[in-house]
Amino acid sequence: MKKNNILLIGTHNDGKFKEISKLISKKIKKISPKSLKIDSPKETGKTFKSNSELKANFFFKKSKLISISDDSGLEILALKKKPGIYSARWAKRSGSFKKAMIYILKKIKNKKNRKARFICSLSIKLNKKKMITSEGVIHGKISFKILGNKGFGYDPIFIPNNSKLTFGQISTSKKMRIDHRSIAFKKLKKKLILNKFFI
């Protein structure tokens, strides 16, 4: 990163923090909003992109550090693309991600179409004027039950295309090579290189 080796990863989700940290160069020091006692902003955007940019802007202003934030979620075709941008809020409302997954499995129990996709919008705020955003998508389907205890969030009910296992069953290293967050990061990295920034 240009004359800067500190990056704030704008999330209070420990799973996201770990995944994003692993995607970024070991030469860069990563810090969390928790360590700076910065709360999360209200996600008032109507799209993944608007929410990720909202968060990156917020954390940049609060920390005065280059900040990267993601907004991601699960879209299920049979539920009219829900929970979508409300994925985390569904879990909070249900009491946990496990309870939210149980609710989803009940809702689509008799649905033939179990197609779904994970979407991630990743935004980095480099300075007061420069924001770069990219999006990653991975297609798959919803499993018939909760499978595996790896990953986080809705990973145990999502089976990516060309796989028989859920994200909750495959290794973290394999997941990080193919998932929506890594796809978004690869695109973001290309844009950063063009702008002479490196992570």
C-alpha angles and dihedrals in degrees: 000000000000109000090328132091099176123089129179112216102209105218139096090203107105093204093054092044092055094046095048091044091055092052092055126077116274088229090071121080111228122205132182131224087243091065089054093042092241117152123217120263123241110269100232097156123113095215137044089247095053092048095048091049091046090054095044090051092048096050092044091053093046098044104027085223132117102270134200123194136172134203114197141161151156122269117197117195095210089054093051091259094309140176085031113137088002094060096115091040091054088055092048092048091048093048097248143006089260092057090046090053091050089051092050093049090052092048094054098032093118098032118116093200108069096163116144141160138206116224128194127187111193121194131183123194107207100175140335092293106028125079123162123192135182136176133220127193132187122187127214143117141270117261122230093243142011108282128185134002101235125105119019142258114022094346094115093063100041120091112188118220114275092026135096093200132076123237084255091063105042123081119272091239093054093045091052091054094056111022130108093258094054091046090053091046094052090053091046092050091055091052091048092052089053087054092046094248121125134202 
